[in-house]
């Protein structure tokens, strides 16, 4: 990280700090149609400068009882504005979407987003899994719906990395 405290005032782009969380265990929740789970994983970072930006890099491995799944980035308990799609009638507003091919498969979904928290207080970012199906479905992080103890049904990792970038 050069320079450690970011670039001088008026400059931008220096990396001040990096925080990362790797989730190796699993998450499971029964989620109603078109709804979003509780936090599947989270990361807290405390910006050193109020004009800093936080670059989020998210890589999720999602399984589901159904087929349509995705995830939403939350900040402090609310969906992160700008990291979800625009409102349009009854359509869901999520960060990333994909499809699970079957009960023994995962969908890998990744995104990056540059947030401007405007604070030097701790900020918590979390990932919640979205159920895009028309009925209640179990959604999972790092495991498939069918979780038989064989190599065919893998366990994976998911990560969130946050980089404080001088503003």
N, C-alpha and C positions, 0 to 999 in steps of 0.2 A: 504494500500500500504506500504509494508515493504521491504527494507528501502525506504524512500520517494525519494531519489536521485539515486536509483538503487544500484547495487552492486559495490564493488571496481573494479578498472581497472583489466581486465583479467578474471573477473567473468561474468556470464550472467544469465539472467532469472528473475531479479527483475523487478516488475511492477513500473514504474515511474509515469505515469498518465493514466487516462482513459477519453475518450471523447465519447459521444454517441448522436445520432440524431434519433428521432422517428418522422416519418411522418404519420400524421393521416388524412391529406387531400388527395385528389386524383390527379393523373397526367394522362393526355391523349394526345396522338399524333398520327397522321396518318403517318405511316412509310412505305416506299416502300419495295418491296420484297427483302429479304436478307439484309436489312439495319438496322441501329441502331438509336434510338431516341436521342433527346437532353438530358441533365441531368434531371433525374427524381427526384433525391435527392442527397445531398452532405454533406460532413463533412470536417472541416479543423482542423488540429492538428499541433502544433509547437513543434517538438522534442527538448528536453533540451540538448541532447548530439548527436554529429554527428555519433557516432557508434551505436546508438540505432536502434532497429527494431520496426516496427509498425505491431501489430497483428490486422488484420481486421476481424470482424465478421459481416456478412451481411445476413439479413433475409428479403426476398421480397415476396409480394403477388401480382401476376401479372395476369391480365385479358387480353383478346384479342378478336377481331372480328374473327380472324382465330383460328388455333389450335396450331401452333408451335411458342413458345416464349422462351425467355431466358433473361439473363442480362450480362452486361460487366462492370467490375470495371475499371474506368478511374482514372488516376493520372495526375493532371495538364493539362487536355485537351487531353491526349493520352491514348489509351488502356494500362492498366498496364501490362508490360512485365512479363511473368511468370504466370500471372493470367488468361491467355487465352490459348486455345489449340494450338498445333503446326500447322503451315501452311501445307496444303495438297490440292493441286490443287485448285478448286473453292470453297472448303468447308468454311463455316463461322468459324471464330475464336472468341469464346465467353467464358465467365466464367462459366455459368450455363445454362442448357436447360431443358425444360419440355413441357408438352402438356396441353392445356386447353380442358376439356371434352365437353364443350358446352358454349353457350352464357351466362349462369347463373352461371358459375363456375370460380374459380381462381386456379392458380397453386402456391403453396408455394415453393420457391426455396431458399436455404441457401448455404453459402460457408464461408470458412475462408481462409485467406492468410497472410503470413508473409512477409512483405516488408522491404527492407533496403534502406531508402531514402537518407542516407549519408549527411544530412544537419541539421542545427538548424533553418532553415527558415520555415515558414508556408507551409504545404503541404495539398492540397485539393484532397480528394478522392470523386468520384461521381459514381453513378449508372446510366447506360443507358440501355434501354430495347431493345432487339433484336427481329425483326420480321423474323422468319424462314420460313414463307409461301412463295408461288410462286407468290403472288400478294400483292398489297398495302393493309394494314390492320391497323385498329386502335389498339393500344396497351395501356394498362392502368396499373396504380399502385394503389392498394387499392380499386379497384372497378371492377365489372364485365362489360362485353360488354353491356348486357341488364341491364339497370339501373333503372328498374321500382321501384317505391316507395313501396316496400313490404319487409317483412323479408326474403324472398327467394333470394333477391339480396343484399348481405351484403356489408358493408364497413369494411375495415381492417386497420391494421397498418403495416408499414415496418420500419426496423431499420438498422442503421450502427453503430457499436461500434469499436473504435480504441484504442488499448492499447499500450502505449510506453513501450517497454521491453528493459532493459539494454543489450547491445551487447556483 
